[in-house]
Amino acid sequence: MGFISTIILIFLLFLVIKTMFFSTTFISLNDLTNFADMCENDDFSSSINKKCENIILIYWLLLASFFFSLFSVLTLYPFFKMNKPK
């Protein structure tokens, strides 16, 4: 299970990089920290633009990557800690 979660972690990090740098809207690290300034409007009926959608997607991918990295460490640590039989 640990190797599967590691593969999913690598895939999620690939998606983060793809979304940040290789999408139609370039998203810098500064954009990730200034989400409230860029994307919050008083008019709730307007749709969110593509850049804000990508920022939200990156937030969710980073959150999922954190949980999969935690799960990978917890499941793979005993595997690498086992002593080899002599």
Chimera marker file (.cmm) of the C-alpha trace (Angstrom):
<marker_set name="trace">
<marker id="1" x="0.000" y="0.000" z="0.000" r="1" g="1" b="0" radius="0.5"/>
<marker id="2" x="2.898" y="2.331" z="0.697" r="1" g="1" b="0" radius="0.5"/>
<marker id="3" x="4.315" y="2.027" z="-2.804" r="1" g="1" b="0" radius="0.5"/>
<marker id="4" x="0.909" y="2.787" z="-4.332" r="1" g="1" b="0" radius="0.5"/>
<marker id="5" x="0.542" y="5.918" z="-2.205" r="1" g="1" b="0" radius="0.5"/>
<marker id="6" x="4.064" y="6.979" z="-3.217" r="1" g="1" b="0" radius="0.5"/>
<marker id="7" x="3.140" y="6.622" z="-6.879" r="1" g="1" b="0" radius="0.5"/>
<marker id="8" x="-0.029" y="8.654" z="-6.276" r="1" g="1" b="0" radius="0.5"/>
<marker id="9" x="2.070" y="11.281" z="-4.455" r="1" g="1" b="0" radius="0.5"/>
<marker id="10" x="4.423" y="11.615" z="-7.424" r="1" g="1" b="0" radius="0.5"/>
<marker id="11" x="1.447" y="11.894" z="-9.781" r="1" g="1" b="0" radius="0.5"/>
<marker id="12" x="-0.148" y="14.616" z="-7.637" r="1" g="1" b="0" radius="0.5"/>
<marker id="13" x="3.076" y="16.619" z="-7.501" r="1" g="1" b="0" radius="0.5"/>
<marker id="14" x="3.338" y="16.293" z="-11.279" r="1" g="1" b="0" radius="0.5"/>
<marker id="15" x="-0.190" y="17.703" z="-11.576" r="1" g="1" b="0" radius="0.5"/>
<marker id="16" x="0.702" y="20.624" z="-9.291" r="1" g="1" b="0" radius="0.5"/>
<marker id="17" x="3.713" y="21.513" z="-11.438" r="1" g="1" b="0" radius="0.5"/>
<marker id="18" x="1.707" y="21.055" z="-14.637" r="1" g="1" b="0" radius="0.5"/>
<marker id="19" x="-1.100" y="23.277" z="-13.371" r="1" g="1" b="0" radius="0.5"/>
<marker id="20" x="1.232" y="25.979" z="-12.070" r="1" g="1" b="0" radius="0.5"/>
<marker id="21" x="3.664" y="26.331" z="-14.936" r="1" g="1" b="0" radius="0.5"/>
<marker id="22" x="2.223" y="24.689" z="-18.044" r="1" g="1" b="0" radius="0.5"/>
<marker id="23" x="-1.424" y="25.735" z="-18.049" r="1" g="1" b="0" radius="0.5"/>
<marker id="24" x="-2.909" y="28.604" z="-20.021" r="1" g="1" b="0" radius="0.5"/>
<marker id="25" x="-2.707" y="30.864" z="-16.968" r="1" g="1" b="0" radius="0.5"/>
<marker id="26" x="0.688" y="31.076" z="-15.275" r="1" g="1" b="0" radius="0.5"/>
<marker id="27" x="0.444" y="30.913" z="-11.477" r="1" g="1" b="0" radius="0.5"/>
<marker id="28" x="3.382" y="32.114" z="-9.414" r="1" g="1" b="0" radius="0.5"/>
<marker id="29" x="4.031" y="31.376" z="-5.749" r="1" g="1" b="0" radius="0.5"/>
<marker id="30" x="2.992" y="34.945" z="-5.002" r="1" g="1" b="0" radius="0.5"/>
<marker id="31" x="-0.434" y="34.213" z="-6.509" r="1" g="1" b="0" radius="0.5"/>
<marker id="32" x="-0.840" y="31.262" z="-4.155" r="1" g="1" b="0" radius="0.5"/>
<marker id="33" x="-0.281" y="33.455" z="-1.110" r="1" g="1" b="0" radius="0.5"/>
<marker id="34" x="-2.517" y="36.304" z="-2.333" r="1" g="1" b="0" radius="0.5"/>
<marker id="35" x="-5.621" y="34.292" z="-3.134" r="1" g="1" b="0" radius="0.5"/>
<marker id="36" x="-7.922" y="36.494" z="-1.051" r="1" g="1" b="0" radius="0.5"/>
<marker id="37" x="-6.787" y="39.665" z="-2.805" r="1" g="1" b="0" radius="0.5"/>
<marker id="38" x="-7.155" y="38.201" z="-6.281" r="1" g="1" b="0" radius="0.5"/>
<marker id="39" x="-10.244" y="36.053" z="-6.167" r="1" g="1" b="0" radius="0.5"/>
<marker id="40" x="-12.680" y="37.290" z="-3.546" r="1" g="1" b="0" radius="0.5"/>
<marker id="41" x="-15.391" y="39.503" z="-4.997" r="1" g="1" b="0" radius="0.5"/>
<marker id="42" x="-18.443" y="41.128" z="-3.448" r="1" g="1" b="0" radius="0.5"/>
<marker id="43" x="-20.513" y="39.914" z="-6.374" r="1" g="1" b="0" radius="0.5"/>
<marker id="44" x="-21.171" y="36.224" z="-5.679" r="1" g="1" b="0" radius="0.5"/>
<marker id="45" x="-23.185" y="35.687" z="-8.846" r="1" g="1" b="0" radius="0.5"/>
<marker id="46" x="-20.150" y="36.137" z="-11.083" r="1" g="1" b="0" radius="0.5"/>
<marker id="47" x="-18.241" y="33.035" z="-12.018" r="1" g="1" b="0" radius="0.5"/>
<marker id="48" x="-14.719" y="32.487" z="-10.804" r="1" g="1" b="0" radius="0.5"/>
<marker id="49" x="-12.128" y="33.049" z="-13.487" r="1" g="1" b="0" radius="0.5"/>
<marker id="50" x="-9.776" y="30.336" z="-14.687" r="1" g="1" b="0" radius="0.5"/>
<marker id="51" x="-6.792" y="31.540" z="-12.652" r="1" g="1" b="0" radius="0.5"/>
<marker id="52" x="-8.737" y="31.332" z="-9.403" r="1" g="1" b="0" radius="0.5"/>
<marker id="53" x="-10.001" y="27.874" z="-10.343" r="1" g="1" b="0" radius="0.5"/>
<marker id="54" x="-6.418" y="26.726" z="-10.929" r="1" g="1" b="0" radius="0.5"/>
<marker id="55" x="-5.293" y="28.175" z="-7.597" r="1" g="1" b="0" radius="0.5"/>
<marker id="56" x="-8.071" y="26.293" z="-5.796" r="1" g="1" b="0" radius="0.5"/>
<marker id="57" x="-7.096" y="23.124" z="-7.684" r="1" g="1" b="0" radius="0.5"/>
<marker id="58" x="-3.462" y="23.562" z="-6.588" r="1" g="1" b="0" radius="0.5"/>
<marker id="59" x="-4.553" y="23.990" z="-2.961" r="1" g="1" b="0" radius="0.5"/>
<marker id="60" x="-6.509" y="20.721" z="-3.097" r="1" g="1" b="0" radius="0.5"/>
<marker id="61" x="-3.675" y="18.875" z="-4.856" r="1" g="1" b="0" radius="0.5"/>
<marker id="62" x="-1.190" y="20.067" z="-2.218" r="1" g="1" b="0" radius="0.5"/>
<marker id="63" x="-3.532" y="18.957" z="0.553" r="1" g="1" b="0" radius="0.5"/>
<marker id="64" x="-3.966" y="15.515" z="-1.006" r="1" g="1" b="0" radius="0.5"/>
<marker id="65" x="-0.178" y="15.299" z="-1.566" r="1" g="1" b="0" radius="0.5"/>
<marker id="66" x="0.403" y="16.018" z="2.117" r="1" g="1" b="0" radius="0.5"/>
<marker id="67" x="-1.912" y="13.195" z="3.185" r="1" g="1" b="0" radius="0.5"/>
<marker id="68" x="-0.437" y="10.724" z="0.705" r="1" g="1" b="0" radius="0.5"/>
<marker id="69" x="3.109" y="11.596" z="1.798" r="1" g="1" b="0" radius="0.5"/>
<marker id="70" x="2.103" y="11.044" z="5.421" r="1" g="1" b="0" radius="0.5"/>
<marker id="71" x="0.471" y="7.732" z="4.505" r="1" g="1" b="0" radius="0.5"/>
<marker id="72" x="3.565" y="6.686" z="2.519" r="1" g="1" b="0" radius="0.5"/>
<marker id="73" x="5.894" y="7.377" z="5.411" r="1" g="1" b="0" radius="0.5"/>
<marker id="74" x="3.672" y="5.550" z="7.884" r="1" g="1" b="0" radius="0.5"/>
<marker id="75" x="3.316" y="2.457" z="5.718" r="1" g="1" b="0" radius="0.5"/>
<marker id="76" x="6.830" y="2.270" z="4.274" r="1" g="1" b="0" radius="0.5"/>
<marker id="77" x="8.791" y="2.971" z="7.475" r="1" g="1" b="0" radius="0.5"/>
<marker id="78" x="8.307" y="-0.550" z="8.906" r="1" g="1" b="0" radius="0.5"/>
<marker id="79" x="9.166" y="-2.059" z="5.515" r="1" g="1" b="0" radius="0.5"/>
<marker id="80" x="12.584" y="-0.385" z="5.439" r="1" g="1" b="0" radius="0.5"/>
<marker id="81" x="13.145" y="-0.846" z="9.179" r="1" g="1" b="0" radius="0.5"/>
<marker id="82" x="12.880" y="-4.683" z="8.995" r="1" g="1" b="0" radius="0.5"/>
<marker id="83" x="16.084" y="-6.575" z="9.634" r="1" g="1" b="0" radius="0.5"/>
<marker id="84" x="17.234" y="-8.906" z="6.876" r="1" g="1" b="0" radius="0.5"/>
<marker id="85" x="17.560" y="-12.561" z="7.948" r="1" g="1" b="0" radius="0.5"/>
<marker id="86" x="21.154" y="-13.752" z="8.251" r="1" g="1" b="0" radius="0.5"/>
<link id1="1" id2="2" r="1" g="1" b="0" radius="0.2"/>
<link id1="2" id2="3" r="1" g="1" b="0" radius="0.2"/>
<link id1="3" id2="4" r="1" g="1" b="0" radius="0.2"/>
<link id1="4" id2="5" r="1" g="1" b="0" radius="0.2"/>
<link id1="5" id2="6" r="1" g="1" b="0" radius="0.2"/>
<link id1="6" id2="7" r="1" g="1" b="0" radius="0.2"/>
<link id1="7" id2="8" r="1" g="1" b="0" radius="0.2"/>
<link id1="8" id2="9" r="1" g="1" b="0" radius="0.2"/>
<link id1="9" id2="10" r="1" g="1" b="0" radius="0.2"/>
<link id1="10" id2="11" r="1" g="1" b="0" radius="0.2"/>
<link id1="11" id2="12" r="1" g="1" b="0" radius="0.2"/>
<link id1="12" id2="13" r="1" g="1" b="0" radius="0.2"/>
<link id1="13" id2="14" r="1" g="1" b="0" radius="0.2"/>
<link id1="14" id2="15" r="1" g="1" b="0" radius="0.2"/>
<link id1="15" id2="16" r="1" g="1" b="0" radius="0.2"/>
<link id1="16" id2="17" r="1" g="1" b="0" radius="0.2"/>
<link id1="17" id2="18" r="1" g="1" b="0" radius="0.2"/>
<link id1="18" id2="19" r="1" g="1" b="0" radius="0.2"/>
<link id1="19" id2="20" r="1" g="1" b="0" radius="0.2"/>
<link id1="20" id2="21" r="1" g="1" b="0" radius="0.2"/>
<link id1="21" id2="22" r="1" g="1" b="0" radius="0.2"/>
<link id1="22" id2="23" r="1" g="1" b="0" radius="0.2"/>
<link id1="23" id2="24" r="1" g="1" b="0" radius="0.2"/>
<link id1="24" id2="25" r="1" g="1" b="0" radius="0.2"/>
<link id1="25" id2="26" r="1" g="1" b="0" radius="0.2"/>
<link id1="26" id2="27" r="1" g="1" b="0" radius="0.2"/>
<link id1="27" id2="28" r="1" g="1" b="0" radius="0.2"/>
<link id1="28" id2="29" r="1" g="1" b="0" radius="0.2"/>
<link id1="29" id2="30" r="1" g="1" b="0" radius="0.2"/>
<link id1="30" id2="31" r="1" g="1" b="0" radius="0.2"/>
<link id1="31" id2="32" r="1" g="1" b="0" radius="0.2"/>
<link id1="32" id2="33" r="1" g="1" b="0" radius="0.2"/>
<link id1="33" id2="34" r="1" g="1" b="0" radius="0.2"/>
<link id1="34" id2="35" r="1" g="1" b="0" radius="0.2"/>
<link id1="35" id2="36" r="1" g="1" b="0" radius="0.2"/>
<link id1="36" id2="37" r="1" g="1" b="0" radius="0.2"/>
<link id1="37" id2="38" r="1" g="1" b="0" radius="0.2"/>
<link id1="38" id2="39" r="1" g="1" b="0" radius="0.2"/>
<link id1="39" id2="40" r="1" g="1" b="0" radius="0.2"/>
<link id1="40" id2="41" r="1" g="1" b="0" radius="0.2"/>
<link id1="41" id2="42" r="1" g="1" b="0" radius="0.2"/>
<link id1="42" id2="43" r="1" g="1" b="0" radius="0.2"/>
<link id1="43" id2="44" r="1" g="1" b="0" radius="0.2"/>
<link id1="44" id2="45" r="1" g="1" b="0" radius="0.2"/>
<link id1="45" id2="46" r="1" g="1" b="0" radius="0.2"/>
<link id1="46" id2="47" r="1" g="1" b="0" radius="0.2"/>
<link id1="47" id2="48" r="1" g="1" b="0" radius="0.2"/>
<link id1="48" id2="49" r="1" g="1" b="0" radius="0.2"/>
<link id1="49" id2="50" r="1" g="1" b="0" radius="0.2"/>
<link id1="50" id2="51" r="1" g="1" b="0" radius="0.2"/>
<link id1="51" id2="52" r="1" g="1" b="0" radius="0.2"/>
<link id1="52" id2="53" r="1" g="1" b="0" radius="0.2"/>
<link id1="53" id2="54" r="1" g="1" b="0" radius="0.2"/>
<link id1="54" id2="55" r="1" g="1" b="0" radius="0.2"/>
<link id1="55" id2="56" r="1" g="1" b="0" radius="0.2"/>
<link id1="56" id2="57" r="1" g="1" b="0" radius="0.2"/>
<link id1="57" id2="58" r="1" g="1" b="0" radius="0.2"/>
<link id1="58" id2="59" r="1" g="1" b="0" radius="0.2"/>
<link id1="59" id2="60" r="1" g="1" b="0" radius="0.2"/>
<link id1="60" id2="61" r="1" g="1" b="0" radius="0.2"/>
<link id1="61" id2="62" r="1" g="1" b="0" radius="0.2"/>
<link id1="62" id2="63" r="1" g="1" b="0" radius="0.2"/>
<link id1="63" id2="64" r="1" g="1" b="0" radius="0.2"/>
<link id1="64" id2="65" r="1" g="1" b="0" radius="0.2"/>
<link id1="65" id2="66" r="1" g="1" b="0" radius="0.2"/>
<link id1="66" id2="67" r="1" g="1" b="0" radius="0.2"/>
<link id1="67" id2="68" r="1" g="1" b="0" radius="0.2"/>
<link id1="68" id2="69" r="1" g="1" b="0" radius="0.2"/>
<link id1="69" id2="70" r="1" g="1" b="0" radius="0.2"/>
<link id1="70" id2="71" r="1" g="1" b="0" radius="0.2"/>
<link id1="71" id2="72" r="1" g="1" b="0" radius="0.2"/>
<link id1="72" id2="73" r="1" g="1" b="0" radius="0.2"/>
<link id1="73" id2="74" r="1" g="1" b="0" radius="0.2"/>
<link id1="74" id2="75" r="1" g="1" b="0" radius="0.2"/>
<link id1="75" id2="76" r="1" g="1" b="0" radius="0.2"/>
<link id1="76" id2="77" r="1" g="1" b="0" radius="0.2"/>
<link id1="77" id2="78" r="1" g="1" b="0" radius="0.2"/>
<link id1="78" id2="79" r="1" g="1" b="0" radius="0.2"/>
<link id1="79" id2="80" r="1" g="1" b="0" radius="0.2"/>
<link id1="80" id2="81" r="1" g="1" b="0" radius="0.2"/>
<link id1="81" id2="82" r="1" g="1" b="0" radius="0.2"/>
<link id1="82" id2="83" r="1" g="1" b="0" radius="0.2"/>
<link id1="83" id2="84" r="1" g="1" b="0" radius="0.2"/>
<link id1="84" id2="85" r="1" g="1" b="0" radius="0.2"/>
<link id1="85" id2="86" r="1" g="1" b="0" radius="0.2"/>
</marker_set>
